[in-house]
Amino acid sequence: MPNEQIRNQLASISRALYASMEIINDKSNRERNDNLRLEIAQTYYRDELHSKKRVFTEPKKGSYPR
């Protein structure tokens, strides 16, 4: 009997995993994630330029004016 229970549990887990894979790998989810990745990369590069400009224009911490 315990073997049958384990087999049934494994079969149930397998069905749940396949169902979740269909949801995760859905085309609309994939497209949405690709768009989010693109937006994140664009924002990073845009903000990187602003941060570099700010770093080079701000005075160094701990330095005193002469």
mmCIF file of the C-alpha atoms, coordinates in Angstrom:
data_MODEL
# 
_entry.id   MODEL 
# 
loop_
_atom_site.group_PDB 
_atom_site.id 
_atom_site.type_symbol 
_atom_site.label_atom_id 
_atom_site.label_alt_id 
_atom_site.label_comp_id 
_atom_site.label_asym_id 
_atom_site.label_entity_id 
_atom_site.label_seq_id 
_atom_site.pdbx_PDB_ins_code 
_atom_site.Cartn_x 
_atom_site.Cartn_y 
_atom_site.Cartn_z 
_atom_site.occupancy 
_atom_site.B_iso_or_equiv 
_atom_site.pdbx_formal_charge 
_atom_site.auth_seq_id 
_atom_site.auth_comp_id 
_atom_site.auth_asym_id 
_atom_site.auth_atom_id 
_atom_site.pdbx_PDB_model_num 
ATOM 1  C CA . MET A 1 1  ? 0.000  0.000  0.000   1.00 0.00 ? 1  MET A CA 1 
ATOM 2  C CA . PRO A 1 2  ? 2.647  2.626  0.806   1.00 0.00 ? 2  PRO A CA 1 
ATOM 3  C CA . ASN A 1 3  ? 4.176  2.157  -2.651  1.00 0.00 ? 3  ASN A CA 1 
ATOM 4  C CA . GLU A 1 4  ? 0.852  2.930  -4.288  1.00 0.00 ? 4  GLU A CA 1 
ATOM 5  C CA . GLN A 1 5  ? 0.416  6.059  -2.161  1.00 0.00 ? 5  GLN A CA 1 
ATOM 6  C CA . ILE A 1 6  ? 3.886  7.291  -3.097  1.00 0.00 ? 6  ILE A CA 1 
ATOM 7  C CA . ARG A 1 7  ? 3.207  6.566  -6.769  1.00 0.00 ? 7  ARG A CA 1 
ATOM 8  C CA . ASN A 1 8  ? -0.087 8.494  -6.601  1.00 0.00 ? 8  ASN A CA 1 
ATOM 9  C CA . GLN A 1 9  ? 1.618  11.435 -4.887  1.00 0.00 ? 9  GLN A CA 1 
ATOM 10 C CA . LEU A 1 10 ? 4.379  11.509 -7.496  1.00 0.00 ? 10 LEU A CA 1 
ATOM 11 C CA . ALA A 1 11 ? 1.828  11.379 -10.304 1.00 0.00 ? 11 ALA A CA 1 
ATOM 12 C CA . SER A 1 12 ? -0.079 14.259 -8.698  1.00 0.00 ? 12 SER A CA 1 
ATOM 13 C CA . ILE A 1 13 ? 3.108  16.313 -8.331  1.00 0.00 ? 13 ILE A CA 1 
ATOM 14 C CA . SER A 1 14 ? 3.993  15.596 -11.950 1.00 0.00 ? 14 SER A CA 1 
ATOM 15 C CA . ARG A 1 15 ? 0.603  16.830 -13.178 1.00 0.00 ? 15 ARG A CA 1 
ATOM 16 C CA . ALA A 1 16 ? 0.931  19.987 -11.075 1.00 0.00 ? 16 ALA A CA 1 
ATOM 17 C CA . LEU A 1 17 ? 4.425  20.669 -12.449 1.00 0.00 ? 17 LEU A CA 1 
ATOM 18 C CA . TYR A 1 18 ? 3.304  20.272 -16.051 1.00 0.00 ? 18 TYR A CA 1 
ATOM 19 C CA . ALA A 1 19 ? 0.346  22.589 -15.445 1.00 0.00 ? 19 ALA A CA 1 
ATOM 20 C CA . SER A 1 20 ? 2.599  25.222 -13.888 1.00 0.00 ? 20 SER A CA 1 
ATOM 21 C CA . MET A 1 21 ? 5.091  24.916 -16.771 1.00 0.00 ? 21 MET A CA 1 
ATOM 22 C CA . GLU A 1 22 ? 2.290  25.694 -19.218 1.00 0.00 ? 22 GLU A CA 1 
ATOM 23 C CA . ILE A 1 23 ? 1.453  28.829 -17.245 1.00 0.00 ? 23 ILE A CA 1 
ATOM 24 C CA . ILE A 1 24 ? 5.081  29.944 -16.887 1.00 0.00 ? 24 ILE A CA 1 
ATOM 25 C CA . ASN A 1 25 ? 6.010  29.275 -20.510 1.00 0.00 ? 25 ASN A CA 1 
ATOM 26 C CA . ASP A 1 26 ? 2.870  30.856 -21.919 1.00 0.00 ? 26 ASP A CA 1 
ATOM 27 C CA . LYS A 1 27 ? 3.662  33.026 -24.944 1.00 0.00 ? 27 LYS A CA 1 
ATOM 28 C CA . SER A 1 28 ? 2.070  36.161 -23.491 1.00 0.00 ? 28 SER A CA 1 
ATOM 29 C CA . ASN A 1 29 ? 4.074  35.789 -20.255 1.00 0.00 ? 29 ASN A CA 1 
ATOM 30 C CA . ARG A 1 30 ? 7.258  35.301 -22.252 1.00 0.00 ? 30 ARG A CA 1 
ATOM 31 C CA . GLU A 1 31 ? 6.575  38.415 -24.354 1.00 0.00 ? 31 GLU A CA 1 
ATOM 32 C CA . ARG A 1 32 ? 5.766  40.450 -21.238 1.00 0.00 ? 32 ARG A CA 1 
ATOM 33 C CA . ASN A 1 33 ? 8.973  39.300 -19.545 1.00 0.00 ? 33 ASN A CA 1 
ATOM 34 C CA . ASP A 1 34 ? 11.024 40.113 -22.652 1.00 0.00 ? 34 ASP A CA 1 
ATOM 35 C CA . ASN A 1 35 ? 9.529  43.612 -22.729 1.00 0.00 ? 35 ASN A CA 1 
ATOM 36 C CA . LEU A 1 36 ? 10.274 44.096 -19.025 1.00 0.00 ? 36 LEU A CA 1 
ATOM 37 C CA . ARG A 1 37 ? 13.885 42.980 -19.538 1.00 0.00 ? 37 ARG A CA 1 
ATOM 38 C CA . LEU A 1 38 ? 14.254 45.471 -22.382 1.00 0.00 ? 38 LEU A CA 1 
ATOM 39 C CA . GLU A 1 39 ? 12.795 48.306 -20.285 1.00 0.00 ? 39 GLU A CA 1 
ATOM 40 C CA . ILE A 1 40 ? 15.094 47.454 -17.374 1.00 0.00 ? 40 ILE A CA 1 
ATOM 41 C CA . ALA A 1 41 ? 18.162 47.494 -19.632 1.00 0.00 ? 41 ALA A CA 1 
ATOM 42 C CA . GLN A 1 42 ? 17.153 50.801 -21.249 1.00 0.00 ? 42 GLN A CA 1 
ATOM 43 C CA . THR A 1 43 ? 16.511 52.420 -17.867 1.00 0.00 ? 43 THR A CA 1 
ATOM 44 C CA . TYR A 1 44 ? 19.836 51.167 -16.542 1.00 0.00 ? 44 TYR A CA 1 
ATOM 45 C CA . TYR A 1 45 ? 21.809 52.603 -19.468 1.00 0.00 ? 45 TYR A CA 1 
ATOM 46 C CA . ARG A 1 46 ? 19.923 55.906 -19.348 1.00 0.00 ? 46 ARG A CA 1 
ATOM 47 C CA . ASP A 1 47 ? 20.434 56.300 -15.594 1.00 0.00 ? 47 ASP A CA 1 
ATOM 48 C CA . GLU A 1 48 ? 24.049 55.165 -15.827 1.00 0.00 ? 48 GLU A CA 1 
ATOM 49 C CA . LEU A 1 49 ? 24.921 58.217 -17.934 1.00 0.00 ? 49 LEU A CA 1 
ATOM 50 C CA . HIS A 1 50 ? 23.233 60.548 -15.448 1.00 0.00 ? 50 HIS A CA 1 
ATOM 51 C CA . SER A 1 51 ? 25.017 58.945 -12.498 1.00 0.00 ? 51 SER A CA 1 
ATOM 52 C CA . LYS A 1 52 ? 28.417 59.206 -14.180 1.00 0.00 ? 52 LYS A CA 1 
ATOM 53 C CA . LYS A 1 53 ? 27.835 62.887 -14.929 1.00 0.00 ? 53 LYS A CA 1 
ATOM 54 C CA . ARG A 1 54 ? 26.773 63.491 -11.343 1.00 0.00 ? 54 ARG A CA 1 
ATOM 55 C CA . VAL A 1 55 ? 29.794 61.630 -9.948  1.00 0.00 ? 55 VAL A CA 1 
ATOM 56 C CA . PHE A 1 56 ? 32.232 63.667 -12.028 1.00 0.00 ? 56 PHE A CA 1 
ATOM 57 C CA . THR A 1 57 ? 30.589 67.027 -11.289 1.00 0.00 ? 57 THR A CA 1 
ATOM 58 C CA . GLU A 1 58 ? 30.183 66.606 -7.527  1.00 0.00 ? 58 GLU A CA 1 
ATOM 59 C CA . PRO A 1 59 ? 33.121 67.462 -5.293  1.00 0.00 ? 59 PRO A CA 1 
ATOM 60 C CA . LYS A 1 60 ? 34.827 64.553 -3.589  1.00 0.00 ? 60 LYS A CA 1 
ATOM 61 C CA . LYS A 1 61 ? 33.716 63.829 -0.061  1.00 0.00 ? 61 LYS A CA 1 
ATOM 62 C CA . GLY A 1 62 ? 36.284 64.753 2.535   1.00 0.00 ? 62 GLY A CA 1 
ATOM 63 C CA . SER A 1 63 ? 38.098 67.227 0.322   1.00 0.00 ? 63 SER A CA 1 
ATOM 64 C CA . TYR A 1 64 ? 38.215 70.820 1.479   1.00 0.00 ? 64 TYR A CA 1 
ATOM 65 C CA . PRO A 1 65 ? 38.107 73.822 -0.826  1.00 0.00 ? 65 PRO A CA 1 
ATOM 66 C CA . ARG A 1 66 ? 41.452 75.590 -1.115  1.00 0.00 ? 66 ARG A CA 1 
# 
